[in-house]
Amino acid sequence: LALQLDCRSKAKDQLWWKSKGGEGLSATPSEGLFTRQGEEAIRTDLLEAIPFDYTSGPPTEVVYETEEFTSVCPWTGLPDFAHLTIKYIPGEKLVELKSLKYYIIEVRNRGIFYEHVTNQILDDLVAACQPRRMTVVGDFSVRGGIKTTVTASYSAGKLKRSNIKRKT
């Protein structure tokens, strides 16, 4: 099914798609054309932490990367793609990789903005493993001619991120 965006929308906040056969599909930002859930539906219970045995001595830097990160634009329902980098100095716990994979997959159908998803991932990972420091970088693919990179950082004792709340 080939869709073409028709800018002559029927309403100010409504998007209108036309297929080659002429049938129309419409969506408002709140309902969307595609099935998706909001950021409040991200299942943080999937994240697990395991003990880290090397807390004394020089800091150990752990880096996780994936080029397969996707989320969904909350306005259009279209997918957003990113190279996601998670870099941290663990405290007493590490993020268990299988749980991280399932958590990242969980974000796939969530309607959430670039800036929000990067900060949400940071908040959820900090809550799961209490690192000394952590940085999450979302290097998003070009959309609408604009390249976006979002960096969110945490440092134990210096920045309290508890003031960031999920929308409910």
DAZI-V245336 format. One record per backbone hydrogen bond with DSSP energy under -0.5 kcal/mol. CO is the residue of the C=O (numbers start at 1). NH is the residue of the N-H. Records with the same first field share a line. If there is no record, write none. Layout:
CO->NH / NH
//
This chain:
1->3
2->20
4->18
5->7
6->16
7->9
11->14
13->29
15->27
16->6
17->25
18->4
19->22
23->19
25->17
27->15
28->31 / 32
37->111
38->41
39->42
42->44
43->46
44->47
48->96
50->94
51->53
59->61
60->62 / 90
62->88
64->86
66->84
69->82
71->80
72->112
73->77
76->33
78->73
80->71
81->141
82->69 / 84
83->139
84->66
85->87 / 137
86->64
87->135
88->62 / 90
89->132 / 133
92->52
93->91
94->50
96->100
97->101
98->102
99->103
100->104
101->105
102->106
103->107
104->107 / 108
105->108
107->110
109->37
110->72 / 112
111->39
113->117
114->118
115->119
116->120
117->121
118->122
119->123
120->124
121->125
122->126
123->127
124->128
125->129
126->130
129->93
132->156
133->89
134->154
135->87
136->152
137->85 / 139
138->140 / 150
139->83
140->148
143->146
146->143
148->140
150->138
152->136
154->134
155->158 / 159
159->161
161->164
163->165
//
